[in-house]
Amino acid sequence: MEVYYAIVPCYISPRFMGSGYKTIPSGGITSAKGFLAGAVHAGIRSEDELDLGILYSEAPCAAAGVFTTNQIKSAPVIISQRHLANGRGQAIVANSGCANACVGEQGLADALEMAGLAAAKLGIPLEDVLAASTGVIGAPLPMDRVRSGIREIGLSREGGHDFARAIMTTDTAIKEIAIQVNTGEFIIAGAAKGAGMIHPDLATMLCFITTDALVDARFLQSSLLRAVEISLNMISVDGDTSPSDCVFLLANGLAKNEMISFNNGEAFRQALNDVCIYLARSIARGGEGATKLMEVTVEGAKQQAEARLAARTIARSSLVKAAMHGNDPNWGRVVAALGRSGAELVEERLDVYLSNICVMKQGCPMPFNKEDVRTALATGETVLIRVCLNLGTSKATAWGCDLSEEYVTINSQYTT
């Protein structure tokens, strides 16, 4: 299974994906029937990059959303939460380069105007437009550039790749995927951005998902919440969250399938889970300054919540991340992070593996060749960390990335 991208890909092996899917070559957010998109360089970012885009469905959609848990929320998040209250939507307007956060009432007025400009351009109700912004906090949107930019955006089936580029900030690669489900019965596609301020319970990321499946609105929201919990809420780059995070899912029903709901939606849920996991792994792999993806699996917990807590704590540990950057088999850092996670454990039952090499068994160190482990950590696309608590049957996986000097460089010069 291969995925092709418009620019340098953030390729993540789809080995975790279920059966019954076919990846669409050159697929992206507009691969589902009836979706169009486009983007321009409006001058919101100082770099000569695409920074303003629109995603549009030719038919009204059932819509679902998940938002940041940060108590400081950007103006577009507040506006989009209001617009999603009726479970409907038809378009997304998004920009990079400015978060439109912490600028008072003007921010709300600007977010509402941005959505209104898109609505007028598309000839749809204002309430059917969702807005998203990402970038520097504390700066007002340059609305003169937004106004002219929205006028210039052209929409097409091929414009999804440009839309995915327009939401990037410090991302170094585009993050998108599209799959056909059940031999083409319907398509689920997605695009995401995120490289820094990434932490469980959402982070500095935007994630947009489209499908041409006909889906009940309540089931759509329920499915998105579940998918986010095991994917985008299980990644960490640096332990920080932001005011701008949102995940939107639009379903326009143009595949004309039987209505998917709670009694027949398992295949849809599994496909949505896998699309979200793919995008989550892509975000973690493309973290600021990252050179490798970390995958942390905790097995044998008494409860699912404890497995998730333990996996997320290890994945976000700065000491673990630094050790993995240097290919240092310092498994004590993994155990120390586990011990402060709050998950129930019994030291005498712990097993720990680094890249499938056992370094701790039943709470005691195992003899191993350091150079063999260093080589294992240095090779392959993913560093695997596995912890077995041996107390129950619950299991969870979290994703992160190594911590490099480049991360410090990026974030010490972000506004200068």
Phi, psi and omega per residue, in radians:
M1 nan 2.204 -3.086
E2 -2.196 2.629 3.089
V3 -2.196 2.346 -3.129
Y4 -2.008 2.551 -3.038
Y5 -2.240 2.803 -3.142
A6 -1.304 -0.533 3.068
I7 -2.271 -3.022 -3.077
V8 -0.892 2.155 -3.044
P9 -1.415 2.659 2.897
C10 -1.726 1.367 -2.978
Y11 -1.337 2.277 3.068
I12 -2.194 2.256 -3.136
S13 -0.963 2.283 3.138
P14 -1.514 0.482 -3.071
R15 -1.069 -0.419 -3.109
F16 -1.404 -0.205 -2.997
M17 -1.321 2.596 -3.108
G18 -1.331 3.115 3.122
S19 -1.471 2.931 3.109
G20 1.519 0.135 -3.136
Y21 -1.988 2.613 3.004
K22 -2.287 2.086 3.118
T23 -1.265 2.361 -3.117
I24 -1.522 2.034 3.103
P25 -1.004 2.386 -3.096
S26 1.028 0.398 -3.094
G27 -1.330 2.733 3.107
G28 -2.842 -2.830 -2.975
I29 -1.098 -0.372 3.129
T30 -1.760 0.247 3.120
S31 -1.239 -0.536 3.088
A32 -1.182 2.546 -3.077
K33 -0.993 2.406 2.986
G34 1.475 0.061 -3.137
F35 -1.804 2.330 3.100
L36 -2.199 2.717 3.123
A37 -2.718 2.916 3.067
G38 -2.964 2.899 -3.102
A39 -2.711 2.761 3.091
V40 -2.448 2.881 2.906
H41 -1.594 1.823 -3.096
A42 -1.600 -0.167 -3.108
G43 1.597 0.238 3.066
I44 -1.233 -0.694 3.013
R45 -1.603 2.571 3.133
S46 -1.245 -0.526 3.119
E47 -1.257 2.728 3.133
D48 -1.441 1.178 -3.099
E49 -2.232 2.724 3.010
L50 -1.031 2.347 -3.066
D51 -2.512 0.110 3.132
L52 -2.598 2.206 -3.071
G53 -2.507 2.818 3.077
I54 -2.269 2.367 2.988
L55 -2.018 2.284 -2.980
Y56 -2.425 2.426 3.012
S57 -1.825 2.371 3.129
E58 -1.235 -0.219 3.079
A59 -2.229 2.601 3.075
P60 -1.008 2.638 -3.028
C61 -2.154 2.612 2.745
A62 -1.246 2.434 -3.027
A63 -2.358 2.537 3.110
A64 -2.377 2.747 -3.127
G65 -2.682 2.645 3.016
V66 -2.308 2.421 -3.005
F67 -2.223 2.908 3.118
T68 -0.937 2.558 3.026
T69 -1.652 -0.027 3.080
N70 -1.088 2.356 -3.141
Q71 -1.204 -0.368 3.006
I72 -1.580 1.997 -3.080
K73 -2.049 2.432 3.121
S74 -1.228 2.806 3.128
A75 -1.060 -0.756 3.113
P76 -1.075 -0.612 3.079
V77 -1.069 -0.802 -3.130
I78 -1.090 -0.790 3.141
I79 -1.117 -0.770 -3.091
S80 -1.198 -0.606 3.055
Q81 -1.046 -0.724 3.111
R82 -1.136 -0.774 -3.077
H83 -1.204 -0.457 -3.131
L84 -1.483 -0.047 -3.059
A85 -1.044 -0.493 -3.127
N86 -1.627 0.061 3.107
G87 1.231 0.377 -3.134
R88 -2.213 2.748 3.079
G89 -3.046 2.824 3.130
Q90 -2.511 -0.229 -3.110
A91 -2.690 2.758 3.046
I92 -2.279 2.287 3.001
V93 -2.014 2.265 -3.021
A94 -2.466 2.597 3.076
N95 -2.362 2.750 2.974
S96 -2.055 2.877 3.114
G97 1.718 -0.318 3.131
C98 -2.678 2.172 -3.079
A99 -1.396 -0.254 -3.037
N100 0.860 0.896 -3.135
A101 -2.264 2.506 3.089
C102 1.103 0.718 3.065
V103 -2.195 0.348 3.011
G104 1.251 -2.710 -3.079
E105 -1.088 -0.495 3.120
Q106 -1.078 -0.621 3.120
G107 -1.082 -0.752 3.106
L108 -1.112 -0.751 3.127
A109 -1.085 -0.699 -3.125
D110 -1.213 -0.723 3.114
A111 -1.104 -0.702 3.131
L112 -1.169 -0.698 3.108
E113 -1.154 -0.711 3.130
M114 -1.042 -0.779 3.096
A115 -1.131 -0.682 3.141
G116 -1.148 -0.674 3.101
L117 -1.094 -0.726 3.103
A118 -1.156 -0.725 3.133
A119 -1.062 -0.781 3.138
A120 -1.119 -0.710 3.133
K121 -1.081 -0.682 -3.042
L122 -1.600 -0.223 -3.114
G123 1.241 0.660 3.141
I124 -2.210 2.860 3.138
P125 -1.113 2.547 3.108
L126 -0.955 -0.699 -3.066
E127 -1.159 -0.241 -3.139
D128 -1.627 0.109 3.117
V129 -1.897 2.243 3.042
L130 -1.780 2.531 -3.102
A131 -2.103 2.583 3.105
A132 -2.596 2.459 3.109
S133 -2.410 2.570 3.110
T134 -2.556 2.508 -3.126
G135 2.560 -2.571 -3.058
V136 -1.265 2.346 3.087
I137 -1.444 2.500 3.023
G138 1.596 0.163 3.111
A139 -2.079 2.402 3.122
P140 -1.285 2.628 3.044
L141 -1.137 2.366 3.031
P142 -1.361 1.516 -2.953
M143 -1.130 -0.472 3.080
D144 -1.084 -0.654 3.125
R145 -1.311 -0.625 3.090
V146 -1.110 -0.775 -3.115
R147 -1.056 -0.890 -3.119
S148 -1.177 -0.612 -3.137
G149 -1.133 -0.769 3.139
I150 -1.099 -0.655 3.095
R151 -1.077 -0.576 -3.045
E152 -1.480 -0.275 -3.051
I153 -1.185 2.195 3.006
G154 -1.796 2.440 -3.067
L155 -1.845 2.427 3.122
S156 -2.757 2.924 3.070
R157 -1.163 -0.477 -3.122
E158 -1.488 -0.133 -3.030
G159 -1.338 -0.042 -3.125
G160 -1.114 -0.610 3.128
H161 -1.156 -0.720 3.092
D162 -1.142 -0.686 3.099
F163 -1.054 -0.745 3.129
A164 -1.118 -0.575 3.093
R165 -1.276 -0.600 -3.029
A166 -1.214 -0.314 3.134
I167 -1.643 -0.005 -3.120
M168 -1.341 2.525 2.999
T169 -2.055 -1.628 3.090
T170 -1.548 0.116 3.057
D171 -1.026 2.469 3.112
T172 -1.791 -0.103 -3.120
A173 -2.613 2.620 3.084
I174 -1.253 2.549 -3.115
K175 -2.195 1.841 -3.113
E176 -2.708 2.755 3.141
I177 -2.796 2.667 3.023
A178 -2.556 2.337 -3.134
I179 -2.302 2.545 2.954
Q180 -1.629 2.401 -3.080
V181 -2.002 2.429 3.092
N182 0.940 0.980 3.101
T183 0.934 0.807 3.033
G184 1.481 0.210 3.114
E185 -1.020 -0.726 3.041
F186 -2.730 2.951 -3.099
I187 -2.106 2.455 2.949
I188 -2.131 2.275 -3.101
A189 -2.369 2.761 -3.138
G190 -2.739 2.759 3.032
A191 -2.475 2.540 -3.104
A192 -2.545 2.787 2.967
K193 -2.328 2.692 3.091
G194 2.757 2.283 3.133
A195 -2.522 -0.602 3.106
G196 -2.322 2.947 -2.987
M197 0.922 0.891 -3.098
I198 -2.004 2.139 -3.086
H199 -2.789 2.625 3.122
P200 -0.884 2.654 -2.965
D201 1.255 0.694 3.131
L202 1.217 2.895 -2.947
A203 -2.726 -2.826 3.097
T204 -1.346 1.371 3.128
M205 -2.510 2.630 2.927
L206 -2.076 2.375 3.120
C207 -2.420 2.158 -3.110
F208 -2.155 2.279 -3.077
I209 -2.212 2.393 3.108
T210 -2.172 2.650 3.000
T211 -2.639 2.553 3.039
D212 -1.638 0.147 3.090
A213 -1.245 2.615 3.024
L214 -1.557 1.987 -2.998
V215 -2.319 2.359 3.041
D216 -1.054 2.375 -3.024
A217 -1.094 -0.712 -3.135
R218 -1.179 -0.693 3.093
F219 -1.160 -0.635 3.128
L220 -1.067 -0.815 3.132
Q221 -1.127 -0.760 3.123
S222 -1.067 -0.751 -3.123
S223 -1.159 -0.696 3.125
L224 -1.135 -0.746 3.106
L225 -1.008 -0.785 3.136
R226 -1.132 -0.747 -3.116
A227 -1.114 -0.744 -3.140
V228 -1.104 -0.657 -3.103
E229 -1.065 -0.619 -3.085
I230 -1.734 0.075 -3.070
S231 -2.295 -1.438 -3.033
L232 -1.222 -0.350 3.026
N233 -1.596 0.151 3.128
M234 -2.091 0.467 3.091
I235 -2.154 2.671 3.085
S236 -2.668 2.267 3.026
V237 -1.817 -0.804 -3.020
D238 -2.503 0.097 3.068
G239 1.458 0.065 -3.139
D240 -1.882 2.595 3.027
T241 -2.059 3.031 -3.038
S242 -2.399 2.962 3.114
P243 -1.389 -0.084 -2.886
S244 -1.854 -0.089 -2.932
D245 -1.158 2.381 3.050
C246 -2.766 2.623 3.032
V247 -2.240 2.147 3.138
F248 -2.040 2.469 3.086
L249 -2.273 2.101 3.136
L250 -1.981 2.278 3.131
A251 -2.217 1.962 -3.026
N252 -1.696 -0.152 3.044
G253 1.306 0.144 -3.065
L254 -1.270 -0.176 3.021
A255 -1.251 -0.271 3.075
K256 0.994 0.641 3.053
N257 -1.409 2.974 2.997
E258 -1.077 2.434 -3.131
M259 -0.889 2.198 3.098
I260 -1.585 2.239 -3.126
S261 -2.555 -2.858 -3.031
F262 -1.128 -0.452 -3.065
N263 -1.576 -0.154 -3.115
N264 -2.522 0.420 -2.965
G265 -1.789 0.230 -3.044
E266 -1.106 -0.739 -3.124
A267 -1.117 -0.697 3.109
F268 -1.116 -0.783 -3.122
R269 -1.065 -0.757 -3.113
Q270 -1.139 -0.711 3.116
A271 -1.134 -0.738 3.106
L272 -1.100 -0.743 3.079
N273 -0.954 -0.818 -3.049
D274 -1.227 -0.630 3.056
V275 -1.101 -0.767 -3.140
C276 -1.162 -0.666 3.102
I277 -1.138 -0.727 3.095
Y278 -1.009 -0.843 -3.121
L279 -1.157 -0.666 3.117
A280 -1.099 -0.807 3.108
R281 -1.091 -0.652 3.114
S282 -1.119 -0.688 3.102
I283 -1.122 -0.810 -3.140
A284 -1.105 -0.761 3.134
R285 -1.112 -0.548 -3.114
G286 -1.698 0.385 3.122
G287 -1.015 2.698 -3.101
E288 -0.970 2.131 3.127
G289 1.306 0.054 -3.033
A290 -1.206 2.508 3.012
T291 -2.026 -0.179 3.136
K292 -2.742 2.707 3.063
L293 -1.578 2.402 3.030
M294 -1.887 2.276 3.055
E295 -2.083 2.054 -3.066
V296 -1.968 2.077 3.114
T297 -2.033 2.251 3.065
V298 -1.983 2.130 -3.115
E299 -2.004 2.822 2.979
G300 1.270 0.437 3.074
A301 -1.427 2.764 3.118
K302 -1.245 -0.620 -3.095
Q303 -2.338 2.634 3.133
Q304 -1.041 -0.715 -3.127
A305 -1.056 -0.640 3.136
E306 -1.248 -0.664 3.094
A307 -1.095 -0.749 3.129
R308 -1.140 -0.747 -3.140
L309 -1.076 -0.788 -3.121
A310 -1.137 -0.787 -3.116
A311 -1.110 -0.740 -3.137
R312 -1.161 -0.663 -3.126
T313 -1.129 -0.753 3.122
I314 -1.145 -0.750 -3.086
A315 -1.135 -0.485 -3.101
R316 -1.697 -0.037 -3.125
S317 -1.125 2.134 3.123
S318 -1.092 -0.633 3.140
L319 -1.189 -0.725 3.082
V320 -1.115 -0.780 -3.111
K321 -1.096 -0.696 3.113
A322 -1.177 -0.706 3.114
A323 -1.083 -0.730 -3.132
M324 -1.184 -0.555 3.085
H325 -1.094 -0.671 -3.132
G326 -1.593 0.133 -3.109
N327 0.968 0.656 -3.091
D328 -1.642 2.039 -3.099
P329 -1.350 0.859 -3.104
N330 -1.510 1.352 -3.058
W331 -1.172 -0.287 3.090
G332 -1.043 -0.540 3.113
R333 -1.194 -0.611 3.089
V334 -1.138 -0.805 -3.122
V335 -1.157 -0.682 3.130
A336 -1.113 -0.748 3.096
A337 -1.118 -0.726 3.087
L338 -1.033 -0.741 -3.078
G339 -1.133 -0.477 3.127
R340 -1.698 0.053 -3.065
S341 -1.232 -0.445 -3.055
G342 1.666 -0.122 3.085
A343 -1.310 2.500 3.110
E344 -1.183 2.358 3.092
L345 -2.643 2.788 3.023
V346 -2.188 2.005 -3.003
E347 -0.941 -0.694 -3.072
E348 -1.182 -0.154 -3.137
R349 -1.869 -0.050 -3.012
L350 -1.279 2.349 2.939
D351 -2.121 2.417 -3.135
V352 -2.307 2.380 3.134
Y353 -2.229 2.370 2.993
L354 -2.000 2.067 -3.086
S355 0.835 0.809 3.062
N356 1.203 0.222 3.054
I357 -1.835 2.173 -3.097
C358 -1.291 2.127 -3.132
V359 -1.993 -0.201 3.096
M360 -2.591 2.313 -3.117
K361 -2.355 2.155 3.137
Q362 0.886 0.753 3.047
G363 1.419 0.051 -3.113
C364 -2.121 2.562 3.130
P365 -1.139 2.487 3.080
M366 -1.812 2.485 3.074
P367 -1.196 2.331 3.099
F368 -2.661 2.756 3.122
N369 -1.487 2.006 -3.069
K370 -1.026 -0.687 -3.109
E371 -1.170 -0.598 3.083
D372 -1.114 -0.739 -3.139
V373 -1.222 -0.709 3.102
R374 -1.029 -0.750 3.124
T375 -1.112 -0.736 3.132
A376 -1.101 -0.701 3.125
L377 -1.205 -0.506 -3.063
A378 -1.489 -0.257 -3.068
T379 -1.953 2.758 -3.140
G380 1.507 2.840 -3.072
E381 -1.382 -0.317 -3.013
T382 -2.385 2.336 2.961
V383 -1.498 2.118 -3.111
L384 -1.753 2.193 3.037
I385 -2.110 2.160 -3.122
R386 -2.233 2.263 3.126
V387 -2.130 2.238 3.099
C388 -1.938 1.992 3.136
L389 -1.409 -0.464 3.101
N390 0.991 0.730 3.108
L391 -2.104 -0.305 -3.072
G392 -2.877 -2.698 -3.051
T393 -2.082 0.037 -3.082
S394 -1.432 2.584 -3.037
K395 -2.532 2.550 3.078
A396 -2.637 2.681 3.112
T397 -2.214 2.394 3.060
A398 -2.179 2.759 -3.125
W399 -2.233 2.502 3.090
G400 -2.615 -2.850 3.111
C401 -2.546 2.931 3.122
D402 -1.267 2.865 -3.127
L403 -1.917 2.007 -3.037
S404 -2.029 2.975 3.068
E405 -1.072 -0.557 -3.111
E406 -1.115 -0.562 3.097
Y407 -1.052 -0.780 3.141
V408 -1.118 -0.730 3.135
T409 -1.058 -0.819 -3.122
I410 -1.036 -0.820 -2.995
N411 -1.493 -0.149 3.025
S412 -1.546 -0.138 -3.096
Q413 -2.257 0.379 -2.946
Y414 -1.103 -0.676 -3.120
T415 -1.899 0.045 -3.103
T416 -2.079 nan nan
